[in-house]
Amino acid sequence: MFVFEQRRADAEVEIEAVYSELELALATLAVRMSGMATALERDTRLTPDNFTEIYEDATETIERPPERALAFMPDLASIDQVNDFFDALGTEYAQAGYPEFAIFPAEVAAALFPVILVEPAESRQNVFGYNMGTSPERLGAARAALAQGLMTTSGPVALSQDADLSQASFLMLYPVFFGEGVEPMGVTQAILGAGMTPADLFANHVALHDEHTMLIEIGIAGVDLPVRLGDDSPVTGLTVSLIEHMEMPVIRTGGFDMPFRASVSYAPRALDAVLPFIAAAFVALLGASVLRLLWARATAQRTLESALVRRESELADAYRIQSRSQRIEALGRLVGGVAHDFNNILSVVLGNIELLKEEGGRADPMLLDEAEKATLRGAHLTRQLLAVGLKSHLEPQRLDVTGTLHDAANMMKRVLPESIELATIPAAGLWPVELDPNGLQNALLNLALNSRDAMDGRGKLTMEASNTRITQDYLQERPDEAMPPGRYVVVSVSDTGAGMAPEVVDRAFEPFFTTKHATDGSGLGLPSVLGFCRQSGGSCRIYSEPGVGTTVRMYFPASDPRPIPAKEREPEPQYPTGGARILLAEDEDAVARILVQHLNRAGYTVKRVSTGDAAWAELERQGGYDMLITDLVMPGAIQGAELARRVERDRPKMAVLLISGYPQEAAIEGNGVATRHPVLTKPIPRAILLEMIETLRPGT
């Protein structure tokens, strides 16, 4: 009975170890797929070598990859997009060892999620070309992942690489969103998929006693999937149940929606069955054997408990990083919705102020100027919120950092007092980077204004740039740094101000945290700088010492060393002369009224409709319009992007201008339209609106 109770205690520890291993495997997979999604969103070339490099970087430090294969599946509208893609990149796929591409199963479903990239290489033969759109379980999970923006689990499926199709398997799917369409496909969203069986999650990483067999039930998408670990064939043909249906909490990863249950049985060996008879004759030998057995069991239990503690620590780190990523994603969705409505409100306020200024009258011009400045400040605050939530609309280009620093220094001389000495120290031979120039200028200006306040208007401000290499060892010591190893350009801003205490540095990147007076700062400056760095594929760090000063370092990934093309001279601005016929599609009445008044006063003839359906009906009924101005998101079946595509197809000579209250709508809703037509973000100043219209007018 004593030995039986000891084995029962061992079995409970083993169940906890298996449960911990499952949590750790899923959390590690989520973090790894999140890192791959971030890398793909930043570099959208989608060549086989590029995908292989991203996969190898993601798995470099992973000791327990649970999946059979990891595949990339774009969300496509037609087979023509697939054919165009492989016409352009077919040679590179053949050189990378991919087989000839063919979508399977042969019947093509209405939804297309074909596998176009697979790792590791040995998995390509049976996975490459498979269309998830033909499977309701796979398709439903893919749609849920894209809608929620989180990793999703499919129901039980038969994986295409399984020889035994009766084996229960499932998929972990992670969404990927591209700011602009990936050419030549034009795709804006895709899925990363990892196929696995329940046994693959922990079969090679959990140590059981030789005589123990464990039966596990994992609830996935409402179905219990059984897993058996240990020896299935007892020597004596006798099994003794130690634990039946021990229940653990539900796994925290989405889709594992039923309690984790496990049963453990014990299969005595032949020697174990004979021991009671031997004990009667050899009491002393039996006592020594029992002591040795107890010592071995105690040692095994200590080993298991130590492993359990270690895995719990690893799991806590993985969940902390995953939780931080989910908080940022949730913040991005929140500020996206706020930005849409808030920018519509600001559009009405700014438009009415501009009309009042144009009409003159009894209104005080100084009061109108102050109201206009406050409105533009509100728009700037919205852009800062979007940067914090990693939802800014960036337009990266190959950038000469040295030239950007000089331009920023010239700009800062106009906003910094003469009592602050400004120095610029760019290193020779800086690597080129792919960055949004306006985003970098705004980040430098935010840091310079923070330094000005920290120095109380007197001191030295230094901006410098240098090359550096980030190693895997560096990142292991800093798990919060969400960037891959490689070459980086570091842009630093240093001041000789009062510095920050360690507890202030720890909270400096928290949105709305500030040490200034409530009327002097919003607490979004440093968080927006960090958001810009992370959205550009890098990171940001603060080094500060009270009484000495502060240095903020921004890390940006270096691009390939092709020469940076010389800047072309910008054309002289053209100003509106009126005379064109414009069709305006805008569902917000107040915003539409302002836009119509601006355009009418500039001499344009405007017809306003409130939906995309009404706009298309107007074009089919009457036509004769020179330009379409359309909001991206409106009620009805035809959204702004679809309306623009129809105009491209049927009226190619008609100019199109897109407007939006939230810049990210252009990437999410536009599906590539925003790359072919200009997008103006509300609130739109009158001068910018009229200048853009005159630039787009046919014949100008």
N, C-alpha and C positions, 0 to 999 in steps of 0.2 A: 504493500500500500504506500509506503514511503517513496519507493522508486516511481510508482505510478503518479503520485502527486508531484514529484519533481519533474517528471516528463510533461505533465499538464502545465506546470508553470513555464517550462521551456517553450511549449507550444504557444502560449499566450505572447511571450516575447517575440517568437518568430512571426506571428500574425501582425504584431505592431511594426516589425521591421519591414514586412512585405507591404503593408499599408503606407509606411513612410517612403519606401522606394518608389511606389506608384506615384505619390504626390510629387516627389522630387523629379521623376522622369518627365511628368507632364509640365511642371513649372519650367524645367530646363528647356523643354521643346518650345514652350510659348515664348520664352525670352529669346531663344535662337531664331525662331521664325519671325519675331518682331524685328530683330536686328537685320535679317535678310530683307524684309519688306522695306525697312528704312533705306537700306543700300540700293535696292531696285528703284525706289521712288526718286532717289537722288541722281542715279545714273541709269537712264532708260535706253541704253543701247540694245540690250536683250540679245547679245550674241552668245554662242555657246561658250566661248572662252571667258567672257565676262561673268556669265552665270556660274561657271565652274569655279572661278576665282572667289566670288562672293560665298559660294557654298563651302569651299575649303577654309576661308577665313572664319565662317560661322562655326565650323565643326573642329577647328584646330585644337581647342582646349576641352572638347566634350569627350568624356570617358565612356559614356553610356548612351549612344544614339539609339533610340528605341524603334525608329521607323525602318521599313524595308527600303523605301526610296522617298525622295522629296521632289515634287513636280511643280512646274509653273503653268497655269492655265488662264489665258486671257478671256475676258468676257467679250465675245464678238457678235456682230450683227449678221454677218454673212460669210460663206465659204470664200468669197472673193478676197476678203481681207487676209485669210490664211494663205491663199495662193500667191497674192502679191508679196506677202512677207517672205515666203520660201523662194520665190523668184529672185528676190533681192539678196537673201542670205543663204541660199542652198549650198553654195560652194563651201562656206564656213562650217555649215552643219556636217557636210561630208568629211571635211578635214578633221573635225572633232570626233569622228567615229560614230555619228548618229546613223541609223538605218534610213532607208528611203521613207519619206513621210507619206502616210495615208491615214485618214480619219477612220476610226472604227468605234463601235459597230458600224456596218455598212450603211444602215438606215440613219440618215441625218435628221436629228430632232430640230424642233423650232429653236431651242436654246443651244448655243455653242459655247462649250468650255473645253476646247481641245488641249491636250498636253503637248506643249511645244519645246519644253526644256526639262531634262531629267538628270538627277544625280543620285547615287554614283553611277558610273558608266555601265556597270554590269546589269543595271535595272532597265536600261533604255529599250531593249528588244521587245519586252512585253507591255510597256507603259506608253511609249512614245506614240502620240497620235490618238490616244483614247479620248473620247468625247464624253465628259461628265453629264452633258445635257440629256443623254439617253437614259439616265438612271434617276428616278424620282427621289431616292434617298440622297444621292450625291447632289443633285440640282437644288433640292430644298435646303440642304446645309450650306451650299455656296451662296444662295440668295440671302440666307439669314446672316452669314458672315459679312457680306457686303452691306446689308441694311444696318446691322448693329455696330460694325467696325471692330469686331472682336473675334478671337479664335472660337470656332464652333465645331462640335462633334457630330458626325453623321450617324445614322442608324446602322445596324449590322449590314455589311455588304460582302460580296465575293470580289476580292481584289484581282485585277487582271493578271498579276504576276503569280497568283496562287496555283500550284499544280493540283492541290486538293481543294476544289471549289466548295466543298462542304464545310471548310474551316471558317469559323466566324471571325470577321475582320471589321475594321471601321477606319474612318478618315478623320484627321484633324485638319481643319481648313482655316487659313489666315488671310485676311483681305489685304490687297495692295492697291493704292490709289495714286495715279499719276496726275500731276498738275496740268500737263499738256499731253496730247495724244502721242503715243509711241509710233513713229513712222517706221515702215510704210503702212502699218496696220491702222493707225489712228485710234488705238485702244486707250481708254482712260482708267480702267480698273481691271483687276485680275485676282486670282486666288493662288496661294501657295498651299499645296496639299501634301500631307504626310500619311502614307498608308501603313497600317500595322495590325497585328493581332494582339489580343490581351496578353498572351504569354510572352511576347517580345518585350513587354514593358519591364519585366523583372526576372525572367527565367535564368539569366546568366549572372545576376548580381545579388541573389539572396541565398545565404548558406543555411540549409536545413540539416538537422541530424539525419544520418544515413537511414535510420529506420522510420523516418517520418514521411507521410504523404499529406499534402495540403490541397483541399478543393476550395477554390475561390469563386464567388459570384460577383461580377462587376456589372452594375446597372448602367447601360449606355442607351440613351434615347428611349427609355422606357422598357428595355429588354435586358434580361439577365444573361450575360455571356459567361460560360463556365471556363475556368482555367485550372489545370492540375499541375502541381509542382511536386518534385520528389520521385521516389521509387514506386512505380506502378505494379511491380511484381514481387510480392513478399516471398521470402525463401520458404517459410513454413506454411504458407497458405492461410495463416491466421492473422487477422487485423483486430486491433483494439481501438475503439473510439476514445480520443482524449478530449476533444472539444467539438461541439456541434453548433453550427450556425452562429458563431460569435459575430456580433454586429458592431461595425465601426461607423464613424460619421460619414456623411455623404462627401465625396471628393469635391474640392472647391472649384475645379475647372468646369466650365460650362459644358453641359451635355451629360455629365455623370450624375444622373438625377435620382438614383436609388441607393439605399444603404449598401456599404461594402460588407459582405458576409464571408466568413471563412470557417472551414471545418478541418480538423487535423486528426489523423489516425496513426496508430503505431503498429508496425509489423515486427514482432519479435523474431530474432534470428534463431537458428537451431541451437546455438550455444546458450542463448537466453532461456530457451525452453527446458534445457537439461540442468540449468543451474540449481533449481530447488532440490533436485535429487542429490546433486553433488554436495550441496550445503549440509545435508544431514550427516555425511561422513567426514567432511572436512570443514568444520566450523571456523577454524582459524583462517584457512585459505579464503573462505567465503567472506569473512569480515574484512580481510585485506582487499578483496575484489570490490566489495561495496564501498570502502573508503576511496579506492582509486576511481571508481565510477562517479562518486559524489564530487571528487576533486575535478575530474574531467568536465562534469556537467557545470560545476560552478565556474570553471575557466571559460567554457563555451558561452555561458550566460553573460559573463562579464564582457566577453568579446562582442556578443550581439548588442548588449546595452551600450557599449562604447561606440559601435557603428551607428546605432540608432541616434545617439546624441550628435554624432558628427553629421549625419544626414539631416537631422532636424535643423542644425545650424545652416547647412547649405540650402535647405528648403526655405528657411526664413529670409536669407539673402535674396534668393530667386524671387520670392513673392513680394519682397520690398521693392525690387526693381520693376517687377511687373505691375504692382499697384501704382507706382509713380507714373509709369507710362499710361496706364488707364486713366489716372487723374488728369494728366495733360490732355488726353484725347477727349475726355468728358468736358474739360474746360473749353477746348476748341469748338466742340459742338454748341456749347452754351453761348460763347461769344459770337459764333456765326449767326445764330438766330437773333441775338441782341443787335448785332451790326446791321442786319437786314432791315429791321423795323426802325432802329434809331437813325440810320442814314436816310430813310424816307422822311422821317420827321425833320431832320436837319435840312433836307432838300427844300421842304416847304418854307422853313424859317429863312434860309439863305436867299431863296428866290424872291420872297416878299420884301426882304431888306433891299435887294438889288433893285427891285421895281420902285420902292419908295425913294431910293437915292436918285434914280433916273428921273422920277417925276418932280423932285424938289418939294416945294410946298412948305408947310409950317414945321415939319419934323426937323429937329436939331441934327445937322450933319455929323457932329461929334458923337452924338448918341447912336446914330446909325452905324458909324465906323466901329464903335465899341461892340455893338451887337453883332456886326459881321465878324469881327475878330473872335468873339466868344463862340460863334457858330463854327468857324474853321478850327478853333481849338477843340470843340467837341468832336469834329471829324478826325482830328489828330489823335484824340483819346481812343476813338474806336479802332484806328489802325494799330495803336499800341496794344489794345486788348487782343486783336487778331494775332499780333506777333507773339504775345505771351502764350496763346493757345496753339501756336505753330500752324496757323491758318492764313498767314499773309499771302498775298498774290505776288510772288517773286518772279522776276524775269532775269535769270542768271545769264551772264556772258563772260567770255574770257577777259580778265581784268588785269591791268598793270597796277599792282598795289602801290608802287612808288609814286606813280602819277596821282593816284587817288589820295594818298597822304598829303601831297603838296596842295591839291585842290582843297582838301579839307582844312589845311592850315590857313589858306587864304580866306576861306569862308569864316573860320573861327576868329580871325583878327577883327572881324566886324562885330562879333558878339561878346568877346572877352575884353575886360578892361586892360589898359596899357600897363597897369601894375603887375600883370601876369606875363612872365617870360615864356614864349612858346618856341619849342624846339622840335624838329623833325629829323629822325635818324633812320632812314631806310637802308637795309643791308644791300651789298652788291650781289647780283646774280639771283634775285628772288625768283622762286618758281611761280609760274602763272597759276591762277585760280579761276574757278567758275563761280562768280558771285553776282548778285543783284547790286549794281553800283549805288542806287538810291538807298537800298537797305544798309550798305556799309557806311555811307555818309551819315545816315540817321543814327546808326550805332555810335560812330565817333562823336557826333554832336551831343548825344545823350551823356556819354562818358565825360566829355569836356565840360558840360554844364554842371555835372556832379562834382568834378574836380574844382571848378570855380567856387562852388558853394563850400566845399571842404576846406579850401585855402582862404576863405573869407576875402576873396578878391585880390590876394597878394601871394605870389610864390612862383613856382616854375612848373610848367606842364610839358611833358615830353611824349611824343608819339613816335614809335619805332616799329620796324618790321624785320623779321628774320625767318630763316628756314629751320625746321626741326624734324626729327623722326620720332614717331610714337611707337614704342615696342609693346609686345604682349605683356612683358613683366610690368611695365608702367601701368597698363590698364588693369592687371590683376590686383594691384595695390589700390586702384581707384575704381571700384565696380560701378559707381554712379556715372562714369564717363561713357556715354553711349556713342562711341565712335570706334571704327576698326583701326588696327595698326596700319602704319604707312607714313607717307610724307605729308607734312603740314606746313603752312605759312602762318606764323604767329604775329598778330598785330597787337601791340601793347600800348596802353595809355597810362602814364604815371604822373603823380602829383606829389607835392611836398606839403600836403595838408595835414589835418589833425589825425588822420588814420582812423581805423575802426577796431573796436574790441572784438575778440573772437566770437562772442555770442551774437554780435551784430553781423559779422561776416557770414555766420551760419544761416542767418535769415535774410540776407541781402537780396536773394533771388526770389523770395516769396512775393507773389502779387499783392499789391496794396500795402506792403510793409515799408515804412519810411521813418526816419529819425527827424525829418523836417516838420515844420508847422503844417497843420492840415491845409492851409491856404497856399503853401509854397511848393507842394509836390503831390503827385497822385500815387506814388509807390509803384509805378509801372515802368520807369526808365530802365533799371537794371534787368527786371524780368523780360522786357521786350528785347534787350540786347542778347540775353541768353536764348530766347526763342528764335531770333534771327540766326544765331550761330548754329543751333541744333537743326533748324529747317534747312540750313546750307550744308549740313553734313558734318559739322564740327562741334565745338563746345566752348565754354567760357569759364575762367577761374579768377578768383580774387586773392591777392596777396596784400596784406595790410598789417601795419604795426602802429599802435597809438603813439602820437608824437613824432613819427617819422614820415609817414605818407602811405599812399595806396597805389598798387599797380593792378590793372585789369588786363588779362591776356585773352584774346580771342583766337581760337584755333580754327583754321579753314583748310580742308583737304586740297592738296596740290593737284592740278590737272596735268595732262600730258604736255611735254615741252615744245609743242608746235609754236612758231612765232605768233605774237599777238598782232592782228591786222591793224594798220594805221586807221585812226578815226577819220571818217569822212566828214567833210564840212556840212553842218546842218543847213537845210534850205531856209531861206528867209521866210518868216511867218507871213501867211496870207490872211486877210481880214474879210469878213463876210460882206457880200454885196446884195444878197437876197435874190428873189426871183424864182427859186426852185419850189416844186411841189413835194411836200413831205407827208408820209403816212406815219403817225405816231401810235404805237401800241403800248399803253401803260394803264395798269389796273387801279393805281392809287389816284383818286380824283384830285386831291390837293396838289400832288406832284405834277399831274398832267396839266392842270390849270396854269401852273407856273411856267412849265416848258412851252405851252402854246403861246402864252403872252410874250415870252422872250423871242420866240421864233417869228411871231407876227410883227413885232416891233422891228425886227431885223429885215423885214420885207419878204419873208417866206409865206407860202400858202400851206396851211396845216390842216389835215384831217385826223382827228383823234378817235381811236377805238379803245375799248377796255380789255379785250382778250385777243389772243392769237388767232382763235377761230374767226372772230369778226374781221381781223386784219386780212386774213387770207381770202375771206368771202369778198371783201372790198376790192382786193387786187384782181380777183377773177371777174368781178362784175364790171369794174370800171377801168382800172389800170391807169396809165398815164402819169404815174408818180416817178419822181427822180430819185427818191431816197426813202429807206425804211429805218425808223428809229424804234427799237423794241426792247422792252424789259425782258430779262431772262426767265423770270418765274412769274407766271400769271395763272388765273383760273382757266379752266377749260382743257380740252384735249391737246391743243397745239400750243406748246411752250415756245419761248423766244428762240431757242436753238433750232427747233424743228422748223419754225417760220423762216429763219435765216437760210436753212438748207433748201427749203422749197424755192426761195427767191434765187438762190445760187443756181438751182437747176433750171428753172423756167424763165428767169429774168436776169441773166448773167451781167447785163450792163447796169443794173440798178444798184446804187450804193447802199451799204448796210452798216448801221452803227448800233452796238449793243450797250445797254445801260443796266446797272445792277446795284442793289443796296449792299451786297456782300461779295467781295472779289472772288472768293472761292467758288461761287456759283458758276463762274465762267468755266472752271475746270470740271466741276462735278456735273452740271447740267448741259454744258456746251458740247461735250463729246468731240472736241477738235474744232468747233466753229470759232472759238475765241482765238485760235492761232491764225485764222484767215481774215478776221475783221477786228477793228479796234473795240476796246471795252472801256467805258467811262464809269467810274464808281461814284455813286451818290454820296454826299451832295455835290452837284456839278456847278462850279462857278459859271456865270453867263459867258464870260470871255472865252473860257476853254471850250464850252459847248459850241459857240459860233465859229471859233477857229477850226475845230475838228470838222464841222459840217462843211465849211468852205474848202477844206483840204480834200474831203471825200467827194465833193460834187463832181459829176461827170463834166469834163471840159475845162476844169480849173487846173 
